[in-house]
Amino acid sequence: MSINAVMWALKQDRLSPLDQLALIKLADISQPHAPIKCTYGRIAGMCGVSQNTAFNSVKRLQAAGKLTKSRRARGVTISLCAPVSSAPEPRVREVAR
C-alpha cells in the first residue's frame, strides 16, 4: 500500500462517490513506482459493484485524468496519475505492552 497514493486519492474532488471509492481502493493496492495489474472483477469486488459498473468507473477516472490504463491478456494495467514522492513512507513502530 502506498500511503501517499491513498492520501492523494482522498483529496481528489469532483468525482462521484463510486469513482472516489474506486480510486481510493486502487490507490490502496498500488505500490510505489509500479503499475497496478488487476481485473475488472477484482475492482468490482473491492467496491461491491458489478464488473460493468467497475469498467465504467475506470473509464470515467481515465477521462478525468486520474489514471491511465492499458489492456493485458487477462485484465488491465492501471497507473495512477498521483504525484510521485521521493520521500520514503513513514514507518510505524509497534509498542510493546
N, C-alpha and C positions, 0 to 999 in steps of 0.2 A: 504494500500500500504506500502511496505517496501522499504524505500529509499536505505538501504544497499543492498538489493537484486537487485534492479534496477541498482545500480552502479556496482555491481559485474557482472551483465549480459552485461552491456555496455563494460566492459573491456575484455570480452571473445573474443579471436581471433580464426582464423582457422575454422570459421563457414561460411556456405553460407549465403547470405543476408536474405533469408527466415527463416533459422534456427535461425539467430541472432534476427530477428523480433519476432519470436515465443517465444524465451527465454525471451526477454525484456517484452513482453506482459504478459507472465506467471509470471514474477517477479513483474510486476505492480499490479497484482491481488492477490499476495501472502500476507500472514500475518505472522509475525514473529512466529517461533516455531509451525507452523501449516501447514499441507499439503494442497494442492490446490485440491478441488473437483470440477471437471468440465467435460464437454463432448467435444468430438472432434468437434462437431458442434459449440460450443462456441469458441474454439480456432480458428476454421476456420473463424468465423465471425469477430473475433478481428484482424485477419491477412489478411482478404479479399481473402481467397483461398477456395478450396473445402475441404470437410471433409477428403477425401482420401489424399490430399496433407498435411493436418494438421497431420493426422495419421503418414505419412511417416516422417515428420519433427520431431515429438516427438520421433519416433523410432531412427532417426539419433542422436538426442540430448541424448537419453539414451545410445546409443552405444559410444558416445563421453565422457560419464561420467559426463554430465552436470545436469542430473536429474535422478530420479528413478520413476517408475510408477507401479501401481497395478490396476487391473480391479475391478470395482464395478458393482452392478446390473445395474445401469444406469450411464454410463460414466467411468471415470478414476480418480484415486487419484494420484497426482503428487507431488513429493517432490524435490525441487531444491537442488543441491549439493553445494550451496553457503555457505561460512563460516558464522557461526552464531556469531554475535557480541553481547556481553552482555551490551554494552553501549546503553542507551536509544536514540531513534531517536530525532533529534533536533526539537524543537517546533518553529513554525512560529507565530510571533505576528502580529496582524493586526494593522495598523497605522491609526488612525482617521484623517480624513481630514476636 
